Amino acid sequence: MKADPSRSARLSRPAAAGLALAVLAAGGFALWKHTDVLSWSGQPAAGTAAPAAPRDEGPASRIVRVSPAQVRVIDHVRLSTEELLDPDFTLFDPAALKLSAPRRLLDEIERPILYAELVNTSDRYVALAPKADISVFDGSRKLDLRQVWSLPARLYPGERVPVALSGRVDRYTEVKTAWLPAKRAALPGPRPQLAVSVENTEAGVGTGTLNFSYRYRYKYVTVHGRVRNDSPSEVENVRVWVSLYDAQDQLTGASFQELRLPRLPPGDSAPFEVNVKQYGGNFARVGVVYDATAR
């Protein structure tokens, strides 16, 4: 027997309202549980602290962070990591470098040239790669001069190396020297040990021609010497700074030259020859400062 759909019982109004409220409650619970639409309901009440989130410590580290950091800025010099991290690291004291008053001389074609001497007065440390900004003034006017050759890479205590400045200079009233930062080394220092000796000297007179019309004469000294390698390793790139001094112990000429020598094994020696032009009085003695590279 089939039921007549027209006669099926319908829900009363109170029952339909209760069913609707149940559906709405179930939907709200699902939204609160699985979404953040109703995230306000999970906030702590006023006056209560939220629980702290777990802190990610990360891997253990030996780095010590200091705030504020003590920054060390050293311009114009390269330092290793060990030197930068060493709190006792000290640069060479520039007060130990002394530049003598320049002496003005005239070269073979009557151009002025200034000769001075740089001395390392320290008795303990070697100056590594010393560099200076040398300014020469005539009153308040700075003269346009250039340094003819570079300084040694290693200047040892007591050594006197010549400095030549060329350019137009009729007179000068003041010399200012600004030394750039340089590292230092304790004795015996890193330079290969060489025995550089002067065996004999020959004074001569040379001639030349300027612009095919002006003939000039100049005095020069040929310095004959010998280099012996007393270090335990091979040596190459030997460079010498040769100075001529007159009877008053003033510079009367100077020259820089990289010697054309073969690689010197330990114990070997080789001769060298350097021509130095003499612009002042006759020389009385010769001084030599050397630098070299060990293999």
Backbone bond lengths (Angstrom), bond angles and torsions (degrees), N, CA, C in turn:
res aa  C-N    CA-C-N  psi(-1)  N-CA   C-N-CA  omega(-1)  CA-C   N-CA-C  phi
1 M - - - 1.442 - - 1.512 108.16 -
2 K 1.322 119.44 132.01 1.463 124.78 -177.54 1.512 110.07 -94.04
3 A 1.437 112.49 142.30 1.469 117.89 179.44 1.505 110.34 -81.75
4 D 1.237 117.04 148.31 1.460 121.91 179.58 1.520 107.94 -90.38
5 P 1.389 118.36 113.32 1.474 120.01 -177.77 1.506 112.40 -61.44
6 S 1.272 119.29 -27.15 1.459 120.35 -178.41 1.507 111.29 -67.90
7 R 1.302 116.32 -19.51 1.437 119.25 -177.76 1.536 114.21 -101.50
8 S 1.389 118.03 5.40 1.483 120.72 -178.68 1.517 109.75 -67.43
9 A 1.347 115.34 148.30 1.463 120.19 -177.14 1.510 110.63 -74.94
10 R 1.310 118.70 139.61 1.463 124.58 177.22 1.520 109.06 -104.25
11 L 1.433 112.84 152.67 1.467 118.14 179.06 1.527 109.89 -69.82
12 S 1.318 112.38 145.24 1.458 116.77 176.40 1.523 109.69 -76.85
13 R 1.314 117.59 165.88 1.468 121.17 -178.88 1.527 112.44 -62.93
14 P 1.297 120.88 -41.41 1.477 119.32 177.26 1.518 112.22 -62.42
15 A 1.351 118.26 -39.43 1.461 120.45 -179.74 1.522 110.31 -66.97
16 A 1.324 119.10 -41.12 1.479 121.77 178.66 1.514 111.03 -63.26
17 A 1.321 118.12 -39.59 1.471 120.91 178.77 1.517 111.17 -65.74
18 G 1.321 118.33 -40.31 1.473 120.96 177.85 1.507 111.48 -63.89
19 L 1.363 116.81 -40.89 1.469 119.86 178.56 1.523 111.40 -63.19
20 A 1.315 117.95 -39.71 1.472 121.41 179.39 1.519 111.22 -65.02
21 L 1.331 117.24 -41.01 1.464 119.97 178.73 1.522 111.12 -64.19
22 A 1.329 116.61 -37.91 1.471 120.06 178.97 1.525 111.10 -64.20
23 V 1.353 117.41 -41.45 1.474 120.98 179.21 1.520 110.60 -64.54
24 L 1.334 117.82 -42.48 1.468 120.94 179.22 1.526 111.74 -64.25
25 A 1.313 118.25 -39.95 1.464 121.84 179.12 1.514 110.73 -64.20
26 A 1.362 116.27 -41.97 1.467 119.16 179.18 1.532 111.07 -64.77
27 G 1.318 117.46 -39.96 1.484 119.99 177.78 1.509 112.72 -64.91
28 G 1.344 118.38 -41.95 1.467 121.28 178.41 1.507 112.15 -62.94
29 F 1.347 116.31 -41.11 1.472 118.74 178.65 1.518 111.25 -62.75
30 A 1.352 117.19 -39.37 1.471 120.50 179.53 1.529 110.80 -65.01
31 L 1.333 117.99 -40.89 1.466 120.70 177.92 1.528 111.23 -63.59
32 W 1.311 118.99 -42.58 1.475 122.47 -179.34 1.522 111.65 -67.14
33 K 1.336 116.15 -33.48 1.464 120.10 -174.49 1.508 112.02 -79.50
34 H 1.319 118.73 -38.91 1.466 121.54 -169.19 1.511 114.37 -113.40
35 T 1.307 121.01 -3.71 1.462 123.18 178.52 1.514 108.69 -135.67
36 D 1.394 115.21 171.76 1.465 119.93 176.73 1.520 112.11 -104.01
37 V 1.350 115.70 21.84 1.452 118.68 179.46 1.517 110.14 -61.78
38 L 1.307 115.72 -39.03 1.458 120.13 179.85 1.525 110.75 -107.96
39 S 1.390 116.11 42.49 1.464 119.72 -175.38 1.512 112.14 -66.72
40 W 1.363 116.89 -19.48 1.462 118.87 179.06 1.516 112.20 -61.91
41 S 1.317 114.83 -23.17 1.451 117.31 -178.15 1.509 112.46 -73.53
42 G 1.403 117.16 -17.78 1.459 119.95 -178.06 1.496 113.23 -96.35
43 Q 1.373 118.77 -0.35 1.457 121.20 -178.92 1.521 109.14 -73.48
44 P 1.376 116.14 146.99 1.465 118.67 178.81 1.520 110.06 -68.55
45 A 1.258 114.19 154.49 1.465 119.89 179.18 1.503 110.12 -68.07
46 A 1.336 116.30 157.76 1.463 121.12 -178.63 1.515 109.87 -60.79
47 G 1.345 116.16 137.04 1.454 121.41 178.12 1.509 113.77 90.63
48 T 1.343 118.08 -3.69 1.465 120.50 178.12 1.510 109.12 -111.15
49 A 1.338 118.15 142.37 1.469 123.56 -177.99 1.508 110.21 -84.96
50 A 1.352 113.65 141.36 1.462 118.62 178.06 1.521 108.85 -74.88
51 P 1.311 117.14 146.48 1.470 119.37 178.97 1.535 109.80 -64.39
52 A 1.378 116.79 138.00 1.471 121.92 -178.95 1.517 110.30 -70.41
53 A 1.359 114.01 138.39 1.453 119.58 178.33 1.524 109.59 -72.99
54 P 1.303 118.29 146.57 1.473 119.72 178.61 1.528 110.55 -61.79
55 R 1.366 118.69 136.77 1.471 124.23 -176.02 1.520 109.98 -92.69
56 D 1.337 113.60 131.46 1.461 119.25 178.76 1.529 108.92 -85.84
57 E 1.312 116.44 103.11 1.456 120.62 -177.58 1.521 112.39 -70.61
58 G 1.303 119.73 -30.32 1.453 121.83 -179.65 1.519 111.19 74.79
59 P 1.307 117.16 -179.08 1.468 120.43 -178.86 1.526 111.26 -69.39
60 A 1.314 116.42 153.70 1.462 121.84 178.57 1.530 110.18 -64.32
61 S 1.341 117.81 143.34 1.466 122.30 -176.87 1.515 109.72 -136.62
62 R 1.373 116.23 148.53 1.462 122.05 176.54 1.527 111.28 -95.30
63 I 1.323 117.16 2.44 1.452 120.58 -179.52 1.523 109.59 -77.03
64 V 1.318 115.68 128.94 1.455 121.28 177.09 1.519 108.04 -105.42
65 R 1.315 116.98 116.98 1.452 121.40 -178.18 1.533 109.27 -91.64
66 V 1.323 114.88 126.24 1.455 121.27 -178.39 1.518 108.66 -116.75
67 S 1.305 117.14 131.72 1.460 121.17 178.85 1.525 109.02 -133.46
68 P 1.335 118.10 122.56 1.459 126.58 -1.79 1.525 111.20 -78.15
69 A 1.341 116.70 148.04 1.455 120.82 -177.92 1.523 110.49 -75.19
70 Q 1.344 116.66 145.57 1.454 122.46 176.30 1.525 108.26 -92.37
71 V 1.303 116.92 97.00 1.458 122.97 -174.87 1.529 109.69 -82.83
72 R 1.347 116.44 130.85 1.465 121.77 176.15 1.527 107.97 -107.98
73 V 1.296 117.49 116.98 1.462 123.00 179.50 1.516 108.48 -113.10
74 I 1.337 116.51 117.39 1.464 122.53 178.83 1.522 106.80 -126.51
75 D 1.330 116.19 108.82 1.456 121.13 -176.71 1.526 110.92 -85.92
76 H 1.332 115.17 159.31 1.466 124.27 170.04 1.529 113.93 64.99
77 V 1.307 119.16 17.12 1.455 119.55 177.91 1.525 108.13 -148.75
78 R 1.347 115.27 138.78 1.454 120.58 179.12 1.525 109.36 -92.33
79 L 1.328 115.35 130.98 1.448 121.03 179.84 1.517 109.58 -121.53
80 S 1.329 115.40 146.07 1.456 120.24 176.10 1.529 109.60 -78.65
81 T 1.336 115.34 169.38 1.459 119.72 178.73 1.525 110.86 -62.21
82 E 1.336 116.29 -41.08 1.464 119.80 179.31 1.526 111.14 -61.70
83 E 1.328 116.99 -39.87 1.459 120.08 179.80 1.526 111.61 -67.96
84 L 1.328 116.81 -39.55 1.463 119.76 179.93 1.527 111.62 -66.76
85 L 1.325 116.95 -35.63 1.460 120.66 -177.37 1.519 112.59 -86.76
86 D 1.327 117.48 -9.74 1.460 120.79 -179.23 1.532 109.37 -82.23
87 P 1.334 118.75 112.86 1.471 119.53 -178.83 1.521 113.12 -67.60
88 D 1.344 118.01 -17.78 1.466 121.74 -179.00 1.531 112.57 -97.01
89 F 1.352 117.12 6.19 1.465 119.39 -179.07 1.530 109.94 -66.61
90 T 1.344 116.08 134.40 1.458 121.84 -177.50 1.525 109.49 -133.67
91 L 1.327 116.40 136.91 1.452 121.67 175.53 1.526 110.01 -79.46
92 F 1.343 114.94 167.77 1.461 119.63 176.92 1.530 108.85 -66.76
93 D 1.319 115.09 138.43 1.460 120.34 -178.58 1.530 109.38 -75.84
94 P 1.341 119.16 112.77 1.470 119.88 -177.92 1.520 113.24 -64.74
95 A 1.335 117.73 -18.11 1.467 119.86 178.16 1.521 111.64 -65.58
96 A 1.342 117.21 -18.10 1.463 120.67 178.96 1.526 112.48 -81.62
97 L 1.324 117.87 -7.97 1.470 121.59 177.95 1.520 109.08 -97.55
98 K 1.319 116.57 122.98 1.458 122.47 -177.98 1.527 109.55 -119.38
99 L 1.339 114.87 129.24 1.466 121.04 176.03 1.520 108.02 -108.50
100 S 1.324 115.78 123.68 1.459 119.66 -179.04 1.526 110.77 -72.03
101 A 1.322 115.45 163.22 1.469 119.81 176.46 1.524 109.21 -63.84
102 P 1.330 119.01 129.08 1.463 120.58 -178.42 1.531 112.10 -64.07
103 R 1.311 114.19 146.79 1.465 121.22 176.31 1.519 108.28 -107.55
104 R 1.323 117.09 125.18 1.466 121.50 -178.29 1.520 109.79 -88.26
105 L 1.343 115.11 123.97 1.468 122.02 177.24 1.522 108.13 -130.01
106 L 1.320 115.93 169.80 1.466 122.48 177.90 1.529 108.59 -114.71
107 D 1.338 115.33 134.15 1.462 118.51 179.97 1.516 110.80 -81.19
108 E 1.325 116.87 -167.17 1.462 121.15 -172.03 1.519 113.94 -66.55
109 I 1.341 118.29 -21.41 1.466 119.93 177.84 1.533 110.86 -115.60
110 E 1.325 115.45 30.56 1.464 123.17 173.56 1.527 113.98 66.69
111 R 1.308 117.26 25.64 1.463 120.06 173.58 1.521 108.93 -91.26
112 P 1.341 118.13 138.42 1.466 119.43 -179.03 1.525 112.02 -73.88
113 I 1.322 114.91 146.91 1.460 122.26 175.14 1.527 107.77 -144.85
114 L 1.321 115.85 140.43 1.458 121.61 179.30 1.520 109.52 -105.49
115 Y 1.333 115.82 130.98 1.460 121.85 175.61 1.526 109.25 -114.17
116 A 1.319 115.98 132.00 1.461 121.89 175.27 1.521 108.16 -137.50
117 E 1.311 115.78 173.03 1.459 121.06 178.53 1.517 110.24 -128.44
118 L 1.322 115.03 135.47 1.459 121.47 174.31 1.525 108.04 -102.58
119 V 1.335 116.02 129.83 1.460 121.74 -177.66 1.526 109.33 -124.93
120 N 1.336 115.92 134.18 1.455 121.39 172.18 1.524 107.51 -91.41
121 T 1.338 116.24 106.18 1.460 120.66 -176.29 1.528 113.11 -87.01
122 S 1.342 117.88 -2.19 1.459 120.01 178.08 1.529 109.38 -68.64
123 D 1.324 116.50 145.12 1.459 120.42 177.24 1.524 112.39 -105.00
124 R 1.345 116.87 4.73 1.467 119.83 -176.13 1.517 113.80 -126.81
125 Y 1.336 117.50 -29.53 1.456 119.27 -168.68 1.525 112.38 -123.52
126 V 1.332 113.85 149.32 1.454 123.39 173.68 1.522 108.41 -94.04
127 A 1.322 117.06 134.38 1.465 121.20 175.83 1.526 108.58 -86.11
128 L 1.329 116.38 121.22 1.457 121.67 -178.05 1.523 110.25 -96.20
129 A 1.332 115.51 120.72 1.470 122.74 178.55 1.522 112.23 51.87
130 P 1.333 118.09 57.01 1.474 118.72 177.73 1.525 110.76 -69.05
131 K 1.319 116.03 137.82 1.457 121.99 178.13 1.520 108.62 -139.44
132 A 1.331 114.87 145.60 1.461 118.79 -177.29 1.518 110.14 -142.13
133 D 1.325 114.15 147.79 1.458 121.83 170.55 1.528 106.47 -98.94
134 I 1.351 115.81 101.81 1.460 121.12 -175.99 1.525 108.30 -96.16
135 S 1.326 115.45 120.31 1.466 121.91 -179.84 1.521 108.95 -114.72
136 V 1.337 115.84 128.59 1.462 121.98 179.68 1.523 107.66 -114.43
137 F 1.353 115.99 133.44 1.462 120.85 -175.23 1.525 110.40 -121.86
138 D 1.322 114.19 144.47 1.463 122.27 166.76 1.523 105.81 -111.55
139 G 1.326 115.87 95.75 1.456 119.38 -170.51 1.516 109.74 69.88
140 S 1.327 116.71 -123.36 1.456 121.11 177.70 1.525 112.43 -95.41
141 R 1.322 117.67 -0.67 1.471 121.66 -176.98 1.520 110.00 -95.02
142 K 1.332 114.56 125.72 1.454 120.19 177.28 1.522 109.58 -81.80
143 L 1.325 116.64 129.46 1.459 121.51 -178.29 1.530 110.05 -82.49
144 D 1.321 114.65 147.31 1.460 121.47 179.78 1.531 108.52 -89.95
145 L 1.327 116.00 91.22 1.457 121.80 -178.66 1.529 109.71 -121.69
146 R 1.310 115.02 156.28 1.459 119.83 177.29 1.520 109.57 -128.25
147 Q 1.311 114.91 148.66 1.461 120.60 177.57 1.520 108.56 -82.79
148 V 1.332 116.76 124.84 1.471 121.52 -170.85 1.515 111.30 -69.70
149 W 1.328 119.21 -41.79 1.456 121.08 -179.99 1.529 109.28 -137.38
150 S 1.318 114.42 163.67 1.466 120.18 -177.53 1.525 110.66 -82.83
151 L 1.318 115.29 168.32 1.456 121.56 178.38 1.525 110.09 -88.71
152 P 1.320 117.58 162.80 1.476 119.68 178.14 1.520 111.60 -63.05
153 A 1.327 115.16 152.74 1.463 119.86 176.37 1.517 111.63 -71.85
154 R 1.336 116.64 -19.18 1.467 121.32 179.55 1.518 107.39 -141.46
155 L 1.316 116.92 116.46 1.465 121.08 178.99 1.525 107.73 -111.20
156 Y 1.340 114.88 116.72 1.460 121.10 -173.43 1.531 111.12 -88.76
157 P 1.336 116.08 159.49 1.464 119.42 179.50 1.523 112.20 -55.55
158 G 1.338 115.76 132.74 1.449 121.98 177.44 1.515 115.59 84.19
159 E 1.324 118.74 -9.60 1.460 119.64 -177.75 1.528 110.77 -76.84
160 R 1.339 114.83 143.27 1.468 122.35 179.75 1.522 107.79 -117.65
161 V 1.326 116.18 113.18 1.455 120.95 -178.18 1.528 108.88 -111.43
162 P 1.340 118.17 135.11 1.461 119.79 -178.27 1.526 111.97 -75.72
163 V 1.325 114.85 147.50 1.462 123.07 176.34 1.521 107.05 -125.69
164 A 1.334 117.22 128.15 1.461 122.12 -179.67 1.520 109.51 -116.40
165 L 1.339 116.33 131.38 1.465 122.95 178.02 1.517 108.08 -122.28
166 S 1.317 116.14 123.95 1.468 120.41 -178.26 1.519 110.10 -116.78
167 G 1.310 115.91 152.56 1.454 123.34 -178.93 1.516 109.78 146.06
168 R 1.300 116.08 178.16 1.451 119.94 -178.50 1.525 109.79 -77.46
169 V 1.325 116.04 113.84 1.458 121.12 178.96 1.528 108.22 -146.80
170 D 1.306 116.10 106.13 1.454 120.27 176.02 1.522 110.86 -80.81
171 R 1.308 115.41 -35.29 1.451 121.54 175.88 1.517 107.73 -158.93
172 Y 1.326 116.39 166.10 1.468 120.71 174.45 1.520 108.23 -144.73
173 T 1.309 115.43 152.42 1.461 120.95 -177.96 1.523 113.00 -117.42
174 E 1.335 118.10 -19.70 1.462 119.97 -176.49 1.514 110.17 -156.00
175 V 1.331 115.17 145.88 1.462 122.49 176.33 1.520 108.29 -127.40
176 K 1.334 116.53 126.73 1.461 121.75 177.72 1.525 108.83 -117.53
177 T 1.327 115.15 134.51 1.463 121.05 -177.80 1.518 109.30 -122.27
178 A 1.325 116.61 119.70 1.468 122.67 176.58 1.525 107.76 -108.61
179 W 1.334 116.02 107.36 1.464 120.35 -177.95 1.515 110.37 -83.30
180 L 1.332 115.12 132.02 1.456 120.12 174.78 1.527 109.30 -78.94
181 P 1.346 117.88 154.15 1.468 119.62 179.68 1.529 111.19 -58.87
182 A 1.325 116.23 137.24 1.466 122.36 179.79 1.522 109.18 -137.00
183 K 1.314 115.07 146.24 1.460 119.53 176.49 1.526 110.00 -79.33
184 R 1.296 115.25 168.81 1.458 120.49 -179.52 1.523 109.83 -130.52
185 A 1.320 115.18 163.00 1.458 121.58 176.70 1.519 108.30 -141.99
186 A 1.334 115.96 140.56 1.451 120.31 178.22 1.526 110.10 -78.20
187 L 1.312 115.88 153.12 1.463 120.87 177.61 1.526 109.63 -63.06
188 P 1.343 119.41 144.54 1.471 127.87 11.25 1.520 114.86 -81.87
189 G 1.327 118.93 -3.59 1.457 120.84 174.62 1.517 113.15 81.04
190 P 1.350 116.29 171.93 1.465 120.88 -173.21 1.530 115.23 -87.95
191 R 1.330 119.25 -6.91 1.463 120.31 -174.71 1.530 110.65 -73.33
192 P 1.341 117.57 137.34 1.467 119.35 174.69 1.527 111.02 -59.01
193 Q 1.316 115.86 142.29 1.460 120.09 -177.61 1.527 109.60 -84.06
194 L 1.334 115.48 113.52 1.459 122.05 177.88 1.518 109.19 -120.85
195 A 1.328 114.49 150.45 1.464 121.29 172.06 1.520 107.11 -105.90
196 V 1.341 116.52 104.91 1.466 121.95 -178.72 1.529 107.25 -106.02
197 S 1.306 116.47 117.59 1.462 121.47 -176.63 1.520 110.27 -125.40
198 V 1.335 115.48 149.27 1.465 122.61 174.93 1.523 107.78 -99.51
199 E 1.325 116.58 118.95 1.462 120.50 -176.41 1.516 112.28 -88.55
200 N 1.339 117.71 -41.78 1.469 120.56 176.07 1.517 109.56 -163.68
201 T 1.318 116.25 165.34 1.462 122.90 179.40 1.517 109.53 -131.48
202 E 1.330 115.94 151.90 1.465 122.32 177.66 1.519 108.83 -133.70
203 A 1.316 116.82 121.78 1.466 121.17 176.75 1.518 109.31 -89.77
204 G 1.323 116.55 140.45 1.455 120.92 -179.05 1.515 111.25 -148.08
205 V 1.327 115.43 174.07 1.461 123.21 178.61 1.516 107.67 -126.03
206 G 1.313 116.39 128.77 1.451 121.55 178.48 1.516 111.32 -114.26
207 T 1.314 116.60 164.37 1.458 122.50 178.04 1.521 109.33 -131.41
208 G 1.328 115.49 158.00 1.449 121.16 177.78 1.506 110.99 -155.66
209 T 1.316 116.37 172.55 1.463 122.34 -179.50 1.513 108.97 -128.84
210 L 1.326 116.06 134.67 1.456 122.59 178.18 1.518 108.89 -113.77
211 N 1.335 116.62 125.73 1.477 122.63 179.96 1.519 111.98 56.29
212 F 1.323 117.90 31.52 1.461 124.92 175.76 1.530 113.53 61.36
213 S 1.316 116.98 12.54 1.470 118.23 -177.16 1.524 112.80 -135.61
214 Y 1.338 116.36 -38.30 1.456 119.42 -175.79 1.522 109.36 -93.49
215 R 1.315 116.63 117.91 1.452 121.40 178.11 1.530 109.28 -100.62
216 Y 1.319 116.03 138.38 1.456 120.74 -177.58 1.531 109.58 -136.20
217 R 1.310 114.30 161.87 1.456 122.71 178.20 1.529 108.86 -123.28
218 Y 1.298 116.03 152.16 1.458 120.63 177.51 1.538 109.45 -149.87
219 K 1.314 114.06 155.26 1.464 120.42 177.45 1.533 108.98 -98.60
220 Y 1.300 115.43 145.81 1.463 119.90 177.43 1.518 109.30 -146.43
221 V 1.319 114.64 162.65 1.459 122.01 178.66 1.525 107.88 -129.29
222 T 1.318 116.47 128.00 1.462 122.17 175.06 1.525 108.30 -94.66
223 V 1.311 115.41 118.01 1.461 121.47 -178.69 1.522 108.56 -101.23
224 H 1.332 115.70 118.66 1.472 122.02 176.66 1.521 108.16 -102.13
225 G 1.323 116.60 129.22 1.453 120.38 -178.85 1.509 111.91 -146.26
226 R 1.335 114.58 -173.55 1.464 121.30 -179.44 1.525 108.90 -144.90
227 V 1.340 114.31 142.60 1.461 122.13 177.80 1.526 108.17 -115.70
228 R 1.328 116.46 125.15 1.469 121.73 176.17 1.523 109.05 -118.52
229 N 1.329 115.10 133.54 1.460 120.85 -178.43 1.523 109.47 -87.85
230 D 1.327 117.01 108.98 1.462 122.19 177.78 1.526 112.62 -101.68
231 S 1.325 117.70 10.11 1.465 121.21 -179.85 1.529 109.77 -94.23
232 P 1.322 118.95 163.82 1.470 121.38 -177.39 1.524 114.85 -81.11
233 S 1.328 119.15 2.84 1.468 121.52 -179.08 1.519 110.17 -131.91
234 E 1.330 115.22 166.51 1.466 120.25 177.86 1.523 110.65 -64.89
235 V 1.327 114.95 151.18 1.458 121.13 -177.66 1.516 108.98 -128.56
236 E 1.334 116.23 141.65 1.455 121.49 176.50 1.528 108.34 -145.37
237 N 1.339 115.22 175.29 1.473 122.12 178.33 1.532 111.83 52.99
238 V 1.315 115.50 55.55 1.462 120.02 178.26 1.522 108.55 -80.69
239 R 1.338 116.38 127.96 1.458 122.72 -179.76 1.528 108.47 -122.53
240 V 1.329 115.99 142.02 1.468 119.92 -178.15 1.527 109.52 -131.21
241 W 1.336 115.16 145.36 1.458 124.36 171.26 1.533 105.90 -114.96
242 V 1.323 116.67 114.00 1.462 122.17 -174.55 1.523 108.69 -107.36
243 S 1.332 116.64 130.42 1.463 122.68 -178.94 1.525 109.69 -120.78
244 L 1.340 115.66 140.01 1.459 122.61 173.03 1.524 108.45 -107.51
245 Y 1.333 116.07 132.61 1.467 121.29 -179.58 1.522 109.16 -119.95
246 D 1.339 115.46 140.37 1.464 119.57 177.27 1.528 109.61 -86.97
247 A 1.336 116.40 -172.14 1.466 120.71 -177.12 1.516 112.40 -65.10
248 Q 1.335 118.77 -22.76 1.474 122.72 177.41 1.525 111.90 -91.48
249 D 1.333 116.98 10.84 1.457 123.99 179.26 1.523 111.79 61.95
250 Q 1.332 116.78 33.93 1.455 122.13 174.75 1.520 109.55 -106.38
251 L 1.334 114.89 149.73 1.464 119.35 179.16 1.527 110.74 -65.08
252 T 1.321 115.26 128.19 1.453 120.63 176.49 1.525 111.97 -118.51
253 G 1.337 115.82 -1.63 1.458 121.94 177.63 1.514 109.50 175.11
254 A 1.317 117.01 153.51 1.466 120.87 -179.45 1.519 109.26 -158.19
255 S 1.330 115.43 159.16 1.457 120.22 -179.80 1.526 109.63 -157.37
256 F 1.332 114.79 152.18 1.467 122.07 173.52 1.520 107.80 -120.01
257 Q 1.340 116.09 139.54 1.458 118.83 -179.68 1.522 109.88 -154.14
258 E 1.340 115.52 138.62 1.461 121.42 170.99 1.522 107.26 -91.62
259 L 1.314 116.29 117.02 1.459 121.06 -172.29 1.526 110.66 -72.42
260 R 1.313 114.52 140.33 1.471 120.11 176.31 1.521 108.42 -89.38
261 L 1.320 113.95 79.41 1.458 120.30 -178.58 1.520 109.59 -116.04
262 P 1.325 117.50 149.95 1.467 119.03 172.48 1.526 110.27 -71.76
263 R 1.316 115.12 168.49 1.462 118.32 174.35 1.532 108.85 -62.00
264 L 1.317 114.28 129.41 1.460 119.44 -176.43 1.520 110.08 -99.91
265 P 1.336 118.44 112.09 1.470 119.71 172.85 1.526 109.71 -68.81
266 P 1.309 117.93 165.37 1.455 120.38 178.83 1.533 111.95 -56.34
267 G 1.333 115.83 130.78 1.458 121.53 178.77 1.508 114.72 90.11
268 D 1.343 119.19 -15.42 1.462 121.52 -179.04 1.530 110.44 -83.09
269 S 1.339 115.42 160.15 1.458 121.44 178.29 1.519 109.41 -139.27
270 A 1.327 115.73 163.09 1.462 121.84 179.29 1.520 108.69 -152.05
271 P 1.345 117.93 146.33 1.465 120.33 178.80 1.525 111.12 -81.63
272 F 1.313 116.46 159.68 1.461 121.49 174.74 1.523 108.95 -143.22
273 E 1.320 114.57 163.47 1.466 121.52 -179.11 1.517 108.96 -144.59
274 V 1.336 116.20 131.40 1.467 122.01 -179.05 1.523 108.32 -133.50
275 N 1.339 117.09 130.55 1.457 122.30 174.33 1.524 109.21 -96.98
276 V 1.324 116.12 126.45 1.453 122.15 -178.19 1.521 108.74 -120.73
277 K 1.332 117.44 122.58 1.465 120.62 177.32 1.527 109.31 -75.86
278 Q 1.334 114.60 139.75 1.459 121.50 -176.10 1.520 108.93 -111.79
279 Y 1.333 116.18 113.69 1.454 120.45 -174.87 1.522 112.50 -104.04
280 G 1.323 117.25 -14.35 1.458 120.52 178.85 1.523 110.96 -105.39
281 G 1.348 115.92 -147.69 1.456 120.23 178.88 1.520 111.38 -70.61
282 N 1.330 114.56 174.29 1.459 119.78 -179.15 1.525 110.77 -61.95
283 F 1.314 115.86 140.60 1.457 120.08 -175.91 1.527 110.59 -77.76
284 A 1.320 114.76 152.11 1.461 121.36 177.74 1.527 112.01 -115.63
285 R 1.320 117.31 -26.25 1.468 120.47 178.14 1.522 109.66 -153.55
286 V 1.339 115.17 168.67 1.468 122.91 -176.87 1.527 108.60 -125.64
287 G 1.330 116.27 137.25 1.454 121.80 174.31 1.513 110.99 -119.89
288 V 1.344 117.08 142.46 1.476 121.46 -177.95 1.524 109.17 -132.42
289 V 1.333 116.15 130.45 1.468 123.62 170.83 1.510 106.53 -119.08
290 Y 1.339 116.80 136.12 1.464 120.24 -176.31 1.518 111.07 -122.41
291 D 1.330 114.31 162.86 1.447 122.90 169.89 1.525 106.70 -146.07
292 A 1.317 117.78 153.54 1.452 120.87 -176.77 1.509 109.28 -158.00
293 T 1.347 115.28 169.72 1.464 122.69 179.80 1.514 109.08 -121.27
294 A 1.332 116.66 131.05 1.469 121.50 177.06 1.520 109.69 -91.88
295 R 1.300 116.76 139.98 1.467 121.18 177.86 1.527 109.79 -85.21
